[in-house]
Amino acid sequence: MIRTIALAVSAIALTVAAPASATELRVKVAGKSAEQIRTDIVKAASTVCWQDVRSESLAGYLYPACVRASVNDAVAKIKSPALTAYNTAQPVSGALIAAR
């Protein structure tokens, strides 16, 4: 059985009046280390967040906040102490903008 986690992501609308769209990607977690799972979650969050905020005038500010919130939410849903500890030790930086 392949275990997956649905990464539901929506852009954080700090000052944007229009509601953000929600997109979902599945990240396979079976047989992976905490580092591999988090890397996959960050990639998925990066992709989805950029799709959600790229047309916003404040995309440069919204994008990193969206990725951080999405990664932290997905990690919390998995409820793995090892993944939670690894995520805490590896904060998501603004450098992800170049990775999209």
Backbone as ProteinMPNN parsed JSONL, in Angstrom:
{"seq_chain_A": "MIRTIALAVSAIALTVAAPASATELRVKVAGKSAEQIRTDIVKAASTVCWQDVRSESLAGYLYPACVRASVNDAVAKIKSPALTAYNTAQPVSGALIAAR", "coords_chain_A": {"N_chain_A": [[0.84, -1.181, 0.0], [0.647, 2.126, -0.923], [1.394, 4.974, 0.786], [0.126, 8.224, 0.998], [0.14, 11.784, 1.263], [-2.075, 14.412, 1.149], [-1.444, 17.536, -0.034], [-2.795, 20.313, 0.711], [-3.059, 23.47, -0.415], [-3.236, 26.918, -0.073], [-2.883, 30.213, -1.145], [-1.631, 32.715, 1.002], [-3.463, 35.384, 1.769], [-2.526, 38.38, 2.408], [-3.107, 41.144, 2.107], [-4.763, 41.021, 0.035], [-7.83, 41.207, -1.547], [-9.35, 39.39, -3.019], [-10.395, 35.983, -2.826], [-8.121, 33.295, -2.271], [-7.2, 30.642, -4.456], [-7.536, 27.128, -3.952], [-5.307, 24.486, -4.228], [-4.348, 21.128, -4.798], [-1.847, 18.738, -4.221], [-0.438, 15.488, -4.303], [1.805, 13.839, -2.197], [3.989, 11.251, -2.063], [4.831, 9.22, 0.684], [5.659, 6.8, 1.659], [8.243, 4.641, 2.655], [10.232, 6.571, 2.634], [12.762, 8.801, 3.89], [12.736, 11.268, 6.553], [13.95, 13.577, 5.608], [13.744, 13.252, 2.797], [10.958, 13.221, 2.49], [10.25, 15.783, 3.415], [11.604, 17.354, 1.546], [10.189, 16.699, -0.784], [7.675, 17.686, -0.05], [8.24, 20.425, 0.207], [8.9, 21.04, -2.458], [6.428, 20.516, -3.721], [4.775, 22.36, -2.404], [6.035, 24.716, -3.168], [5.572, 24.748, -5.94], [2.729, 24.827, -6.068], [2.119, 27.112, -4.546], [3.377, 29.135, -6.032], [1.856, 29.057, -8.384], [-0.533, 29.953, -7.358], [-0.011, 32.591, -6.44], [1.402, 34.058, -8.338], [0.325, 36.015, -10.048], [-0.291, 38.093, -8.432], [0.245, 41.384, -7.107], [1.871, 41.525, -4.897], [3.406, 39.232, -4.944], [6.071, 38.441, -4.421], [6.236, 38.687, -1.685], [4.098, 37.213, -0.725], [4.55, 34.617, -1.644], [6.85, 33.252, -0.227], [5.736, 33.145, 2.363], [3.452, 31.645, 1.927], [4.582, 29.175, 1.137], [6.005, 28.453, 3.483], [3.86, 28.238, 5.36], [2.328, 26.233, 4.139], [4.078, 24.024, 4.041], [4.565, 23.626, 6.793], [1.95, 23.009, 7.615], [1.425, 20.635, 6.169], [3.417, 18.942, 7.222], [2.589, 18.81, 9.886], [0.194, 17.415, 9.558], [1.061, 14.872, 8.876], [2.087, 13.833, 11.204], [4.542, 12.791, 12.213], [7.116, 12.318, 14.413], [9.876, 12.402, 13.751], [9.898, 13.697, 11.253], [8.722, 16.128, 11.96], [10.658, 17.149, 13.729], [12.832, 17.366, 11.968], [11.8, 19.217, 10.135], [11.537, 21.459, 11.777], [14.198, 22.038, 12.254], [15.037, 22.812, 9.765], [14.277, 25.504, 8.428], [12.093, 27.0, 5.981], [13.273, 29.043, 3.444], [13.388, 32.314, 1.844], [14.726, 31.858, -0.455], [13.562, 30.028, -2.044], [12.172, 31.103, -4.13], [13.762, 31.248, -6.363], [13.85, 28.587, -6.991], [11.5, 27.757, -8.16]], "CA_chain_A": [[0.0, 0.0, 0.0], [1.417, 3.36, -0.994], [0.801, 6.026, 1.612], [0.31, 9.561, 0.449], [-0.457, 12.887, 2.01], [-2.564, 15.464, 0.265], [-0.948, 18.838, 0.373], [-3.76, 21.329, 0.313], [-2.353, 24.734, -0.285], [-3.86, 28.12, -0.599], [-2.022, 31.376, -0.934], [-2.005, 33.545, 2.144], [-3.831, 36.701, 1.269], [-2.26, 39.353, 3.458], [-3.921, 42.327, 1.866], [-5.488, 40.799, -1.21], [-9.255, 41.058, -1.26], [-9.908, 38.208, -3.69], [-10.054, 34.746, -2.143], [-7.1, 32.487, -2.938], [-7.672, 29.33, -4.896], [-6.889, 26.019, -3.261], [-4.83, 23.455, -5.124], [-3.914, 19.975, -4.024], [-0.899, 17.793, -4.798], [-0.181, 14.341, -3.429], [3.214, 13.537, -1.989], [4.153, 9.887, -1.554], [5.706, 9.225, 1.852], [6.042, 5.433, 2.024], [9.618, 4.231, 2.442], [11.13, 7.717, 2.503], [13.275, 9.398, 5.126], [12.145, 12.573, 6.88], [14.558, 14.56, 4.693], [13.148, 13.074, 1.472], [9.549, 13.629, 2.552], [10.191, 17.237, 3.514], [12.029, 17.89, 0.256], [9.053, 16.55, -1.695], [6.625, 18.609, 0.401], [8.667, 21.781, -0.143], [8.757, 21.171, -3.919], [5.001, 20.595, -4.034], [4.28, 23.646, -1.896], [6.617, 25.747, -4.016], [4.848, 24.737, -7.211], [1.342, 25.245, -5.87], [2.078, 28.504, -4.083], [3.707, 30.038, -7.135], [0.688, 29.098, -9.261], [-1.579, 30.726, -6.691], [0.292, 34.0, -6.165], [2.243, 34.695, -9.357], [-0.306, 37.179, -10.675], [-0.543, 39.119, -7.409], [1.264, 42.44, -7.076], [2.763, 41.267, -3.763], [3.805, 37.824, -5.052], [7.365, 38.241, -3.776], [6.023, 38.591, -0.244], [3.117, 36.169, -0.467], [5.078, 33.295, -1.983], [7.556, 32.573, 0.867], [4.814, 32.908, 3.477], [2.596, 30.537, 1.508], [5.368, 27.941, 1.183], [6.234, 28.13, 4.906], [2.608, 27.795, 5.98], [1.917, 24.975, 3.52], [4.994, 22.973, 4.504], [4.291, 23.373, 8.207], [0.644, 22.356, 7.702], [1.559, 19.255, 5.682], [4.223, 18.196, 8.2], [1.732, 18.576, 11.053], [-0.801, 16.396, 9.205], [1.7, 13.556, 8.813], [2.234, 13.423, 12.612], [5.765, 12.013, 12.395], [8.063, 13.07, 15.253], [11.142, 12.605, 13.038], [9.667, 14.717, 10.235], [8.494, 17.386, 12.662], [11.966, 17.625, 14.213], [13.633, 17.769, 10.807], [11.21, 20.442, 9.602], [11.871, 22.549, 12.694], [15.624, 22.332, 12.091], [15.277, 23.271, 8.395], [13.227, 26.455, 8.045], [11.975, 27.345, 4.568], [13.77, 30.405, 3.239], [12.925, 33.039, 0.673], [15.505, 31.42, -1.612], [12.743, 29.139, -2.858], [11.658, 31.804, -5.305], [14.612, 30.857, -7.49], [13.672, 27.166, -7.238], [10.242, 27.434, -8.829]], "C_chain_A": [[0.884, 1.244, 0.0], [0.688, 4.42, -0.189], [1.083, 7.373, 0.971], [-0.31, 10.572, 1.387], [-0.9, 13.926, 1.001], [-2.092, 16.791, 0.816], [-1.92, 19.882, -0.154], [-3.152, 22.682, 0.613], [-3.228, 25.86, -0.796], [-2.961, 29.295, -0.249], [-2.539, 32.181, 0.252], [-2.266, 34.95, 1.627], [-3.662, 37.721, 2.389], [-3.132, 40.586, 3.287], [-4.744, 42.189, 0.595], [-6.952, 40.514, -0.888], [-9.842, 39.792, -1.861], [-9.494, 36.945, -2.95], [-9.042, 33.945, -2.959], [-7.701, 31.151, -3.356], [-6.913, 28.251, -4.14], [-6.531, 24.955, -4.29], [-4.291, 22.327, -4.268], [-2.944, 19.139, -4.838], [-0.714, 16.664, -3.807], [1.306, 14.07, -3.395], [3.299, 12.143, -1.386], [5.171, 9.904, -0.421], [6.223, 7.84, 2.225], [7.499, 5.158, 1.675], [10.618, 5.355, 2.309], [11.582, 8.202, 3.873], [12.574, 10.736, 5.355], [12.675, 13.644, 5.928], [13.93, 14.471, 3.3], [11.698, 13.538, 1.443], [9.444, 15.144, 2.579], [10.599, 17.893, 2.205], [10.889, 17.821, -0.75], [7.914, 17.504, -1.337], [6.978, 20.043, 0.01], [8.519, 22.012, -1.649], [7.291, 21.328, -4.313], [4.43, 21.941, -3.591], [4.787, 24.797, -2.761], [5.862, 25.876, -5.33], [3.445, 25.314, -7.055], [1.266, 26.706, -5.448], [2.393, 29.474, -5.212], [2.535, 30.151, -8.101], [-0.399, 29.989, -8.663], [-1.276, 32.217, -6.597], [1.014, 34.735, -7.283], [1.625, 35.922, -10.005], [-0.588, 38.31, -9.68], [0.583, 40.155, -7.402], [2.263, 42.229, -5.941], [3.285, 39.831, -3.766], [5.134, 37.536, -4.346], [7.269, 38.105, -2.267], [5.084, 37.428, 0.105], [3.693, 34.771, -0.652], [5.832, 32.624, -0.829], [6.654, 32.256, 2.054], [3.895, 31.734, 3.164], [3.341, 29.212, 1.612], [5.596, 27.518, 2.632], [4.979, 27.553, 5.541], [2.175, 26.43, 5.432], [2.779, 23.81, 3.983], [4.692, 22.622, 5.951], [2.959, 22.648, 8.404], [0.739, 20.888, 7.275], [2.337, 18.395, 6.671], [3.386, 17.867, 9.432], [0.71, 17.474, 10.776], [-0.213, 14.99, 9.177], [1.903, 12.98, 10.213], [3.407, 12.462, 12.823], [6.734, 12.83, 13.238], [9.38, 13.359, 14.536], [11.0, 13.702, 11.986], [9.456, 16.085, 10.868], [9.803, 17.98, 13.155], [12.825, 18.109, 13.05], [13.112, 19.072, 10.221], [11.552, 21.645, 10.477], [13.33, 22.989, 12.517], [15.951, 22.921, 10.715], [14.21, 24.276, 7.963], [13.261, 26.755, 6.549], [12.407, 28.79, 4.404], [13.159, 31.034, 2.01], [13.66, 32.628, -0.58], [14.713, 30.489, -2.507], [12.232, 29.807, -4.115], [12.468, 31.419, -6.526], [14.39, 29.409, -7.888], [12.416, 26.837, -8.02], [10.516, 27.195, -10.258]], "O_chain_A": [[1.77, 1.381, 0.843], [-0.477, 4.727, -0.444], [2.178, 7.61, 0.461], [-1.176, 10.246, 2.199], [-0.148, 14.27, 0.09], [-2.315, 17.119, 1.981], [-1.864, 20.277, -1.318], [-2.783, 22.988, 1.748], [-3.875, 25.743, -1.837], [-2.36, 29.342, 0.825], [-3.747, 32.3, 0.461], [-1.366, 35.611, 1.108], [-4.555, 37.9, 3.217], [-3.811, 41.013, 4.221], [-5.354, 43.156, 0.14], [-7.258, 39.669, -0.047], [-10.738, 39.185, -1.274], [-8.356, 36.845, -2.492], [-9.103, 33.923, -4.188], [-8.588, 30.611, -2.695], [-5.768, 28.457, -3.736], [-7.357, 24.574, -5.119], [-3.833, 22.548, -3.147], [-3.189, 18.862, -6.013], [-0.823, 16.87, -2.598], [1.98, 14.07, -4.425], [2.743, 11.888, -0.318], [6.235, 10.514, -0.536], [7.142, 7.727, 3.036], [7.939, 5.407, 0.553], [11.756, 5.115, 1.905], [10.885, 8.037, 4.874], [11.908, 11.264, 4.465], [11.924, 14.517, 5.494], [13.62, 15.496, 2.691], [11.262, 14.174, 0.483], [8.642, 15.728, 1.85], [9.999, 18.888, 1.798], [10.65, 18.777, -1.487], [7.267, 18.064, -2.222], [6.121, 20.789, -0.464], [8.058, 23.074, -2.066], [6.953, 22.175, -5.14], [3.684, 22.579, -4.335], [4.049, 25.739, -3.048], [5.553, 26.982, -5.774], [3.031, 26.185, -7.821], [0.426, 27.453, -5.949], [1.749, 30.516, -5.337], [2.25, 31.245, -8.59], [-1.101, 30.694, -9.388], [-2.196, 33.032, -6.667], [1.22, 35.944, -7.176], [2.357, 36.795, -10.472], [-1.076, 39.371, -10.07], [1.739, 39.825, -7.665], [3.393, 42.711, -6.022], [3.574, 39.275, -2.707], [5.288, 36.479, -3.734], [8.124, 37.478, -1.64], [5.27, 36.75, 1.115], [3.362, 33.851, 0.096], [5.479, 31.5, -0.472], [6.798, 31.206, 2.679], [3.596, 30.922, 4.041], [2.794, 28.231, 2.118], [5.4, 26.351, 2.973], [5.027, 26.504, 6.183], [1.709, 25.576, 6.185], [2.265, 22.732, 4.282], [4.576, 21.446, 6.295], [2.85, 21.773, 9.262], [0.197, 20.006, 7.942], [1.963, 17.251, 6.931], [3.472, 16.759, 9.961], [0.395, 16.685, 11.667], [-0.925, 14.018, 9.43], [1.891, 11.761, 10.384], [3.281, 11.454, 13.518], [7.137, 13.92, 12.831], [9.943, 14.442, 14.694], [11.887, 14.544, 11.846], [9.959, 17.089, 10.363], [10.034, 19.181, 13.014], [13.472, 19.152, 13.146], [13.9, 19.942, 9.85], [11.825, 22.73, 9.963], [13.644, 24.175, 12.62], [17.036, 23.472, 10.525], [13.317, 23.919, 7.194], [14.326, 26.764, 5.93], [11.955, 29.665, 5.144], [12.489, 30.364, 1.224], [13.255, 33.012, -1.677], [15.145, 30.187, -3.62], [11.89, 29.121, -5.078], [11.914, 31.279, -7.617], [14.709, 29.03, -9.014], [12.286, 25.713, -8.505], [9.595, 26.905, -11.022]]}, "name": "protein", "num_of_chains": 1, "seq": "MIRTIALAVSAIALTVAAPASATELRVKVAGKSAEQIRTDIVKAASTVCWQDVRSESLAGYLYPACVRASVNDAVAKIKSPALTAYNTAQPVSGALIAAR"}
